[in-house]
Amino acid sequence: MKKKVLIVTSPLRVGGFDVVATSLQMHLDRERFECTYYIVGDEVGPLEPKVIESGAKVIHCPSNVRGYLADYKYLKKVIREGKYDAVHSHLMFFSGLVMLAARSEGVPVRVPHMTDPCIEDRSFLQRRMFDVYRFFMTLLLDSCGTALVACGPESGAYLYGKRTFKRRGIILNNGIDLSKYKFDSEMREQKRRELDVENKLVVGHVGRLNYIKNHKFLLDVFAELKKINADAVLLIVGEGEEKEAIEEKARRLGIENSVILTGVRDDVYDLLQAMDVFVFPSVKEGLPVTLIEAQATKLPCLISDTVSRYAK
């Protein structure tokens, strides 16, 4: 009989823990495991059709289910009806409630998984409220999780606490299918033609357009590069809430005609071939998958010193 696994995550966008979660699921033996995704909200991300095609099922938590108590009750119902053998959660601190729901329903294997810390710009009051939330969720993670997983020591310490992760944490390095990222000169020429960047210096970046990725600083750096090399182009692959702010800053700096925003793409491994250098100036990261991908393509990488040393 197949083992039933419930994977709890956010809408399956192209990036971060969504890529990690789907990659792990797609490499499981289908003869041994039956996987179901529990996705918070009604949004259908670009990776969802792919996981369904791979044989996984998808359950969406309706957007009208709001608040921690309502989320908890609805998740308990899903777990109870599904009779799962394992629950694998990628929702950072909210995974504490996921683990509690799984334990209360008798799920034997309960695994929270930390891929990257999410740093947000909060007010003083918001930070204090977050600290209280983090304290209680950390207690639930430790008491209800049967295995505390993270991509590296720093990420593990951030989610579970340094002592707890040192005592019982498990490091699961983020991985990729290397065959997709092998350098291909023909693909490089094809993508550079498509992007109209032949004979250009292409500075590349892949990541969600949000605060943590530090795109505004990336634009400042690129603007200085343009003063040295007028043929330089900045290729940014991704989508997110900072898109308009990035476009506005590019206009203010007078570099908007040299900045290409592709949005979400399912051919990232090919777009990496078109780049000459990969720049990753994040405010803070654990072990970013996109950086591993860039390195696998043998791109020179410029990385901020706030990215975990385990990613370098």
C-alpha positions in Angstrom: 0.0 0.0 0.0 1.3 3.5 -0.9 2.3 5.9 1.8 0.1 9.1 1.7 1.9 12.4 2.0 0.3 15.8 2.5 2.5 18.7 1.3 1.5 22.0 2.9 2.6 25.1 1.0 1.6 28.4 -0.5 0.4 28.8 -4.1 3.0 27.0 -6.4 4.8 29.9 -7.9 8.2 29.6 -9.6 10.7 30.2 -6.8 11.9 29.5 -3.3 10.3 26.8 -1.2 7.7 26.1 -4.0 10.5 24.8 -6.2 12.0 22.8 -3.4 8.7 21.2 -2.5 7.8 20.3 -6.0 11.3 19.0 -6.9 11.3 16.7 -3.8 7.8 15.4 -4.7 8.5 14.8 -8.3 11.5 12.7 -7.5 9.6 10.4 -5.1 8.8 6.9 -6.2 5.2 7.0 -7.4 4.8 3.3 -6.7 5.5 3.9 -3.0 4.1 7.4 -2.3 0.9 9.2 -3.1 1.3 12.9 -2.7 -1.4 15.6 -2.1 -0.7 19.4 -2.0 -2.6 21.5 0.5 -2.4 25.0 -0.8 -3.4 28.1 1.3 -5.7 30.2 -0.8 -7.4 29.8 -4.2 -4.6 31.0 -6.4 -3.4 28.5 -9.0 0.4 29.0 -9.4 2.3 28.2 -12.5 3.8 25.0 -11.0 0.4 23.5 -10.1 -0.4 22.0 -13.5 3.0 20.4 -13.5 2.5 18.7 -10.1 -0.9 17.4 -11.2 0.6 16.1 -14.4 3.2 14.3 -12.2 0.4 12.4 -10.5 -0.1 14.5 -7.4 -3.4 15.8 -6.1 -4.1 19.4 -5.1 -6.5 20.7 -2.4 -7.0 24.4 -2.0 -7.9 26.0 1.4 -10.7 28.4 0.4 -9.8 32.1 0.7 -12.9 32.6 2.9 -11.3 30.5 5.6 -9.5 33.2 7.5 -7.7 33.4 10.8 -5.5 31.0 12.6 -8.3 29.1 14.3 -10.3 28.7 11.1 -7.2 27.6 9.2 -6.3 25.1 11.9 -9.8 23.6 12.0 -10.0 23.3 8.2 -6.6 21.7 8.0 -7.5 19.2 10.7 -10.5 18.2 8.7 -8.5 17.7 5.5 -5.9 15.6 7.4 -8.6 13.5 9.1 -10.4 12.8 5.9 -7.2 12.0 4.0 -5.7 9.6 6.6 -2.2 10.7 5.8 1.0 8.9 6.8 3.1 12.0 6.7 2.7 15.8 6.6 5.5 18.0 5.1 5.0 21.7 5.7 6.9 24.6 4.0 5.0 27.5 5.6 7.8 28.7 7.9 6.4 29.6 11.4 2.8 28.8 10.5 4.2 25.2 10.2 3.8 25.1 14.0 0.0 25.0 13.6 0.3 22.5 10.8 2.4 20.2 13.0 -0.1 20.6 15.8 -3.0 19.7 13.5 -1.1 16.7 12.2 -0.2 15.4 15.7 -3.8 15.9 16.9 -5.0 13.7 14.0 -2.5 11.0 14.7 -0.1 11.5 11.7 3.1 9.6 12.6 5.5 11.6 10.5 5.4 15.4 10.8 8.1 17.4 9.1 8.4 21.2 9.0 10.9 22.4 6.4 12.8 25.7 6.3 14.2 26.7 2.9 14.9 30.4 3.3 14.3 33.0 6.1 11.8 35.7 5.1 13.0 39.1 6.2 10.4 41.9 6.2 10.5 45.6 7.0 8.4 45.9 10.1 7.5 48.7 12.6 8.5 48.4 16.2 5.1 47.2 17.2 5.0 44.7 14.4 8.3 43.3 15.4 7.2 42.8 19.0 4.0 41.0 17.9 6.0 38.9 15.5 8.4 37.9 18.3 5.5 36.6 20.4 4.1 34.7 17.4 7.5 33.3 16.6 8.0 32.2 20.2 4.8 30.2 20.4 5.2 28.7 16.9 8.8 27.6 17.7 7.5 25.8 20.7 4.9 24.0 18.6 7.5 23.1 15.9 9.7 21.5 18.6 7.0 19.7 20.4 5.0 18.5 17.4 7.5 18.0 14.6 9.1 14.6 14.4 11.9 15.9 12.2 13.1 19.5 12.0 14.5 20.1 8.5 16.3 23.1 7.0 18.5 23.8 4.1 21.4 25.0 6.3 22.3 25.8 10.0 21.4 29.5 9.7 18.0 28.8 8.3 17.4 26.1 10.9 18.4 28.4 13.7 16.1 31.1 12.4 13.0 28.9 12.4 13.5 26.4 15.2 16.0 28.3 17.5 19.7 27.7 17.5 19.7 25.2 20.5 16.8 23.2 19.2 18.2 22.9 15.7 21.6 21.9 17.0 20.0 19.3 19.2 17.7 17.6 16.7 17.8 19.5 13.4 18.4 17.8 10.0 20.1 19.6 7.1 18.6 18.8 3.7 20.6 20.6 1.0 18.6 22.2 -1.7 19.2 20.3 -4.9 18.5 20.6 -8.7 18.5 18.4 -11.8 22.0 19.2 -13.1 21.3 17.9 -16.5 19.0 20.8 -17.2 21.7 23.4 -16.4 24.6 22.1 -18.4 26.1 24.9 -20.5 24.8 24.8 -24.0 26.3 27.3 -26.5 23.5 26.8 -29.0 20.8 27.6 -26.5 22.9 30.6 -25.4 22.9 32.0 -28.9 19.1 31.2 -29.3 18.0 32.9 -26.1 20.3 36.0 -26.7 18.7 36.4 -30.1 15.2 36.1 -28.6 16.0 38.7 -26.0 17.8 40.9 -28.6 20.9 41.1 -26.4 23.5 39.8 -28.9 26.8 41.4 -28.4 25.6 42.8 -25.1 27.0 42.3 -21.6 24.1 40.5 -19.9 23.9 40.9 -16.1 21.3 38.4 -14.8 19.2 37.9 -11.7 16.4 35.3 -10.9 14.1 35.8 -8.0 10.8 37.0 -6.7 10.4 40.7 -6.9 10.2 41.5 -3.2 12.1 43.3 -0.5 14.4 40.5 0.5 15.9 40.2 -3.0 17.2 43.8 -2.9 16.5 44.8 -6.5 16.7 48.5 -5.8 20.3 48.1 -4.8 20.8 45.9 -7.9 19.6 48.8 -10.1 22.0 51.2 -8.4 24.9 48.9 -9.1 23.8 48.4 -12.7 23.4 52.1 -13.2 27.1 52.5 -12.3 28.0 49.6 -14.6 26.3 51.4 -17.5 28.7 54.4 -17.0 31.5 52.0 -17.8 29.9 49.7 -20.4 27.0 51.4 -22.4 26.1 48.0 -23.9 25.3 46.3 -20.6 21.8 44.9 -20.1 20.1 43.8 -16.9 17.9 40.7 -17.2 15.6 40.2 -14.2 13.5 37.0 -14.2 10.6 36.9 -11.7 7.4 38.5 -10.6 6.3 40.1 -7.4 4.9 43.0 -5.4 8.0 45.2 -6.0 7.6 45.2 -9.8 6.2 48.7 -10.2 8.8 50.2 -7.7 11.6 48.5 -9.7 10.3 49.9 -13.0 9.9 53.4 -11.5 13.4 53.4 -10.1 14.8 52.2 -13.4 13.1 55.2 -15.0 14.5 57.6 -12.4 18.0 56.3 -13.1 17.6 56.6 -16.8 18.3 52.9 -17.4 14.8 51.6 -18.2 15.7 50.8 -21.8 18.5 48.5 -20.6 16.4 46.6 -18.0 14.4 43.5 -19.1 11.8 42.2 -16.8 10.6 38.8 -18.1 8.0 38.0 -15.4 7.6 34.3 -14.4 9.2 31.9 -16.9 9.3 28.1 -17.1 12.5 28.2 -19.0 14.8 29.6 -16.4 17.5 27.0 -17.1 17.6 28.3 -20.7 17.6 32.0 -19.7 20.6 31.4 -17.5 22.5 30.4 -20.6 22.0 33.9 -22.0 23.6 35.6 -19.1 27.3 36.6 -18.7 27.3 37.2 -14.9 24.7 36.4 -12.2 24.2 39.0 -9.4 22.5 38.1 -6.1 22.3 41.0 -3.7 19.7 39.6 -1.2 19.2 41.2 2.2 19.4 37.7 3.7 19.0 34.2 2.3 19.6 30.7 3.4 20.4 28.5 0.4 18.7 30.0 -2.6 17.9 27.5 -5.3 18.4 30.0 -8.1 21.9 30.6 -7.0 22.6 26.8 -7.2 21.1 26.8 -10.7 23.3 29.7 -11.8 26.4 28.0 -10.4 25.5 24.8 -12.2 25.4 26.7 -15.4 29.0 27.8 -14.6 28.0 31.5 -14.5 30.3 33.8 -12.5 28.2 34.8 -9.4 28.4 38.0 -7.4 26.7 37.3 -4.0 25.9 39.5 -1.0 27.7 38.5 2.2 24.4 38.0 3.9 23.7 34.9 1.9 24.5 31.7 3.9 28.1 30.6 3.5 26.8 27.2 2.8 25.5 28.6 -0.6 28.9 29.8 -1.7 
